[in-house]
Amino acid sequence: MYLVSRILRLLAAAILAGLLPSVVIADEHSPARAVSDFNTRLSAEGGIYDDEGSGLLQGTLTAPLGHAFGFQLDGALGTIDDDVMGGGAAHVFTRDPGRYLLGVYGSFHTWNSIDISRLAAEVEIYSGRMTFSGIAGWESIDVPGTKGGLAVVNKDDDHFFNELDLSYYPKDNLRLSVGYHYESEESLGVAEFEYMPQWQAAPATLFATAYIGDEDHTRVTGGIRFYFGPDRNKSLIRRHREDDPAPYTPVWPKIVTMNPMSSTPNICPAMGVFAVANYPNCTCPGGFPPTIKGQNGTCDPQ
C-alpha cells in the first residue's frame, strides 16, 4: 500500500509540475491529509426538470484512507414527474488539499426504467480562490423496450461523457460556478451558486443550479445542504477542498416511442392542431410534450 501510494503521489506531482506550474497553495491552514477527518453531508433540493416537478435528496459519507487517500460513498433518492429516481456512487482519490485531487469514480442510477452506469476519472485543481473540477469517462444507458404500451425508439447506448466546471470563491463562504457538461450525448451549460450563512444551529448552505441543454433540456433547482464533521467553523472553500468531493447525478435522455398506427417514431406533427387520438403519447419534434386542449394537441409555441 505504501509503494502504491508513493507511486501515485509521484505521478500526480509530475503531472502537476509539467502542466500546472502556476498552481499555488490556496489555504495555508489546509491539512496535508487527503481527507481532514470522517465527514458527511446531506442536501435537499427541488425545482423544475424539463417542465416537470422534481425533488432530490443526496447524501455523502467520506473517510480518509491513511494519509494520502480518501474514499466516499454517495446516495441519491428523489422524484421526477412523479417517478422515483435513485442511485449510488463511489469515489477513491488522492489529494493535496492545497493543490489538486485525482481519483476514480463509479456510479449507477435508475429512473423511469432507464438505467445509467458510469466509470470515470475525476480531477480538481486549486489555485488561489479558483477551482477547476472535472469528471470524464464512459456512460452506459439502458432504456426499456416499451413505455406506456408503445415500443421505444431509443436504443441502449455507451458513449463518452464529461462534466467540466470552474468555480470562484469571492468570499470564503460563497462559491460561484459555471460549466460545460456533455451527458446523454447532449451539451449543457451549467451555472450554480452556494452560500454558507453564519448560522449557529448547524453548518448549512443555500444553493441553486441551472442547466440549459441543446435538446430543449432545462433544469432549475434550489435547496439547502448540511455539512457534518468535527470542525463546525470550517469555511465553505475549505470544506470543498479538505472534505468531500461533489456528488454527480446524470441527465436523463428523452424517450421516444413508436406511433401504434405506423412503423414510424411517435412524433407529433410539427405544425398546426392534431387529434390526440391519432398520436397517443406522442413527442414534439423538439423532444418536448405537446400542449393538449380537449381532444386536440399542438406543438406550436403558445
C-alpha positions in Angstrom: 0.0 0.0 0.0 2.9 2.4 0.8 4.5 1.7 -2.6 1.3 2.3 -4.5 0.7 5.5 -2.5 4.2 6.7 -3.2 3.9 5.9 -7.0 0.5 7.8 -7.3 1.8 10.8 -5.4 4.9 11.0 -7.6 2.8 10.6 -10.7 0.4 13.4 -9.6 3.3 15.6 -8.7 4.9 15.1 -12.1 1.7 15.8 -14.0 1.1 19.0 -12.0 4.7 20.1 -12.3 4.6 19.7 -16.0 1.2 21.0 -16.8 0.3 23.4 -14.0 3.3 25.3 -12.8 1.2 28.2 -11.6 -0.9 26.2 -9.1 -0.4 27.6 -5.6 -1.3 26.7 -2.1 -4.9 28.0 -1.6 -5.1 28.0 2.2 -2.1 28.0 4.5 -4.1 26.2 7.2 -5.1 23.3 4.9 -4.0 19.9 6.4 -1.8 17.6 4.4 -4.3 14.7 4.6 -6.4 13.9 1.6 -9.5 14.0 3.8 -9.3 16.1 7.0 -11.5 13.7 9.0 -14.6 11.5 8.7 -17.4 13.7 7.5 -20.9 13.6 5.9 -23.3 15.9 4.2 -27.0 15.9 3.3 -28.8 18.1 0.8 -32.5 18.5 -0.2 -33.5 20.4 -3.4 -36.5 20.8 -5.6 -37.5 22.6 -8.8 -38.2 22.0 -12.5 -36.8 19.3 -14.7 -38.0 19.6 -18.4 -41.2 21.4 -17.3 -41.9 18.7 -14.7 -41.7 18.9 -10.9 -38.7 17.3 -9.3 -37.2 16.7 -5.8 -34.0 15.2 -4.7 -32.2 14.1 -1.5 -28.4 13.5 -1.7 -26.0 12.3 1.0 -22.3 11.5 1.2 -20.1 9.7 3.6 -16.3 10.5 3.3 -13.4 8.9 5.1 -9.6 9.2 5.0 -7.7 6.1 3.8 -4.4 6.7 5.6 -2.7 10.0 4.8 -2.8 10.5 1.1 -6.1 8.8 0.0 -9.8 9.2 0.6 -12.9 7.2 0.0 -16.5 8.4 -0.5 -20.0 6.9 -0.9 -22.8 8.9 -2.5 -26.5 8.2 -2.3 -29.4 9.8 -4.2 -33.2 9.4 -3.9 -35.9 11.6 -5.5 -38.7 12.0 -8.0 -39.0 13.4 -11.5 -42.5 13.7 -12.9 -43.8 11.5 -10.1 -41.4 8.7 -11.0 -38.8 7.6 -8.4 -35.2 8.2 -9.2 -32.4 6.6 -7.1 -28.8 5.5 -7.2 -25.4 5.5 -5.7 -21.7 6.1 -6.4 -18.2 5.6 -5.0 -15.1 7.8 -5.2 -11.5 6.7 -4.5 -8.9 9.5 -4.7 -5.6 11.0 -3.7 -5.5 14.7 -2.8 -3.2 17.5 -1.7 -5.8 20.0 -0.3 -3.7 23.0 -1.3 -3.2 21.8 -4.9 -5.2 19.0 -6.5 -7.4 15.9 -6.3 -7.0 12.9 -8.6 -9.4 9.9 -8.4 -11.6 7.3 -10.0 -15.4 7.3 -9.9 -18.2 4.7 -10.5 -22.0 5.1 -10.3 -25.4 3.6 -11.0 -28.7 5.5 -11.2 -32.2 4.5 -12.4 -35.3 6.4 -13.2 -38.5 5.6 -15.3 -37.0 2.2 -16.2 -33.8 3.9 -17.6 -30.5 2.7 -16.1 -27.3 4.8 -16.3 -23.9 3.4 -15.3 -20.7 5.4 -15.2 -17.0 4.8 -14.8 -14.7 7.8 -14.9 -11.7 9.7 -13.7 -12.2 12.9 -11.7 -9.8 15.8 -11.1 -9.8 19.1 -9.1 -7.2 21.8 -9.4 -6.9 24.5 -6.8 -5.3 27.9 -7.5 -6.0 30.7 -5.1 -9.7 31.3 -5.0 -10.3 29.4 -8.2 -11.1 25.7 -8.5 -11.3 23.7 -11.7 -13.2 20.4 -11.4 -13.9 17.8 -14.0 -15.1 14.2 -14.4 -14.8 12.3 -17.7 -15.3 8.7 -18.7 -17.7 6.2 -20.0 -21.5 6.3 -19.7 -23.8 3.3 -20.4 -27.5 4.0 -20.9 -30.0 1.1 -20.9 -33.6 2.0 -21.9 -36.8 0.0 -21.7 -38.2 -1.9 -24.7 -41.7 -0.3 -24.2 -43.2 2.7 -22.5 -46.9 3.1 -21.9 -47.6 0.0 -24.0 -45.7 1.5 -27.0 -42.4 0.4 -28.5 -39.4 2.6 -27.6 -37.3 4.0 -30.5 -34.3 4.8 -28.3 -31.6 2.1 -28.2 -29.2 1.1 -25.4 -26.0 3.2 -25.8 -22.5 3.5 -24.5 -20.6 6.8 -25.0 -18.2 9.3 -23.6 -19.4 11.9 -21.1 -17.8 14.8 -19.2 -18.6 17.5 -16.7 -16.2 20.5 -16.6 -16.7 23.3 -14.1 -14.9 26.4 -13.0 -15.6 27.8 -9.5 -14.6 31.1 -7.9 -14.9 32.0 -4.2 -15.2 35.8 -3.9 -15.5 35.1 -0.2 -14.6 32.0 1.9 -18.3 31.1 2.3 -19.5 31.9 -1.3 -19.0 29.8 -4.4 -20.0 30.9 -7.9 -19.6 28.3 -10.7 -20.1 27.9 -14.4 -19.5 24.8 -16.5 -19.9 22.8 -19.7 -21.4 19.2 -19.4 -21.8 16.6 -22.1 -24.2 13.9 -20.8 -26.6 11.5 -22.5 -25.0 12.8 -25.8 -26.3 16.3 -25.1 -24.4 19.5 -24.5 -25.4 21.6 -21.5 -24.4 24.9 -20.0 -24.5 25.0 -16.2 -24.4 27.8 -13.6 -24.5 27.4 -9.8 -24.0 29.3 -6.6 -23.6 28.1 -3.0 -23.6 30.4 0.1 -23.0 29.5 3.7 -24.6 31.9 6.2 -23.2 32.2 9.6 -25.9 30.1 11.3 -25.4 28.8 14.8 -27.7 25.8 14.6 -25.6 23.8 12.1 -23.1 24.4 9.2 -25.5 24.7 6.2 -25.6 26.3 2.8 -28.2 27.6 0.4 -27.6 26.7 -3.3 -29.3 26.9 -6.7 -28.3 25.2 -10.0 -29.5 25.9 -13.6 -28.9 23.6 -16.7 -29.7 24.6 -20.2 -29.3 22.0 -23.0 -29.3 21.8 -26.8 -32.3 19.4 -26.8 -34.7 21.8 -25.0 -33.4 20.4 -21.8 -33.9 22.7 -18.8 -33.4 22.1 -15.1 -33.6 24.7 -12.4 -33.4 23.6 -8.8 -32.6 25.1 -5.4 -32.2 23.8 -1.9 -30.3 23.5 1.4 -27.2 21.5 2.2 -26.0 20.4 5.7 -22.3 19.6 6.4 -21.3 17.4 9.4 -17.8 17.0 10.7 -15.5 17.7 13.6 -14.9 21.4 12.7 -18.2 23.3 12.8 -16.5 26.6 11.9 -14.7 25.4 8.8 -15.3 27.8 5.8 -17.0 26.6 2.6 -13.9 26.7 0.5 -12.0 24.6 3.0 -14.9 22.1 3.2 -14.8 21.7 -0.6 -11.0 21.1 -0.7 -10.5 19.2 2.5 -13.6 17.0 3.0 -16.0 15.6 0.3 -15.8 15.7 -3.5 -19.0 16.8 -5.2 -21.6 14.0 -6.0 -22.9 13.7 -9.6 -26.3 12.8 -10.9 -26.9 12.0 -14.6 -29.0 13.8 -17.2 -31.8 11.5 -18.4 -32.4 11.0 -22.1 -35.8 11.8 -23.7 -37.7 8.6 -24.5 -39.4 8.5 -28.0 -42.0 5.8 -28.7 -43.4 4.4 -31.9 -46.7 5.5 -33.3 -49.0 2.4 -32.9 -50.7 3.4 -36.2 -47.5 3.2 -38.2 -43.9 2.0 -38.1 -42.5 5.5 -37.6 -41.4 7.1 -34.3 -44.3 8.5 -32.4 -43.6 12.2 -33.2 -46.4 14.8 -33.1 -47.0 17.0 -36.2 -44.6 19.9 -36.1 -47.2 22.5 -37.1 -50.9 23.0 -36.6 -53.5 21.2 -34.5 -53.8 17.4 -34.5 -56.2 14.9 -33.0 -54.7 13.4 -29.8 -56.4 10.0 -30.6 -54.3 9.7 -33.8 -51.0 10.4 -32.0 -51.3 9.0 -28.4 -48.4 9.8 -26.1 -46.5 11.5 -28.9 -43.5 13.8 -28.5 -43.0 17.1 -30.4 -40.0 17.2 -32.8 -38.0 19.2 -30.3 -38.4 16.5 -27.7 -41.0 18.2 -25.5 -44.6 17.2 -24.8 -47.4 18.8 -26.9 -50.0 21.2 -25.5 -53.3 19.4 -25.0 -56.7 21.1 -25.1 -59.6 18.6 -25.0 -59.3 16.2 -27.9 -56.7 18.2 -29.8 -53.0 18.9 -29.3 -50.4 21.2 -30.8 -46.6 21.7 -30.9 -46.8 25.3 -31.8 -45.5 27.8 -29.3 -48.2 29.2 -27.1 
